[in-house]
Amino acid sequence: MYQTLKIQKETEICITRFRTIQR
């Protein structure tokens, strides 16, 4: 369960960085 939460948070950060780069 903890691992899933960690992956979810990492994915969120990845998406945020991707959006920042796209701008």
C-alpha positions as CSV (number, residue, x, y, z in Angstrom):
1,M,0.0,0.0,0.0
2,Y,2.8,2.4,0.9
3,Q,4.6,1.7,-2.4
4,T,1.5,2.5,-4.4
5,L,1.2,5.9,-2.6
6,K,4.9,6.6,-3.3
7,I,4.5,5.8,-7.0
8,Q,1.4,8.0,-7.2
9,K,3.2,10.9,-5.7
10,E,6.2,10.4,-8.0
11,T,3.9,10.2,-11.0
12,E,2.3,13.5,-10.0
13,I,5.7,15.2,-9.7
14,C,6.6,13.8,-13.2
15,I,3.5,15.2,-14.7
16,T,4.0,18.5,-13.0
17,R,7.6,18.7,-14.4
18,F,6.4,17.7,-17.9
19,R,3.8,20.4,-17.9
20,T,6.4,23.0,-16.8
21,I,8.7,21.9,-19.6
22,Q,5.9,22.1,-22.1
23,R,5.4,25.7,-21.2
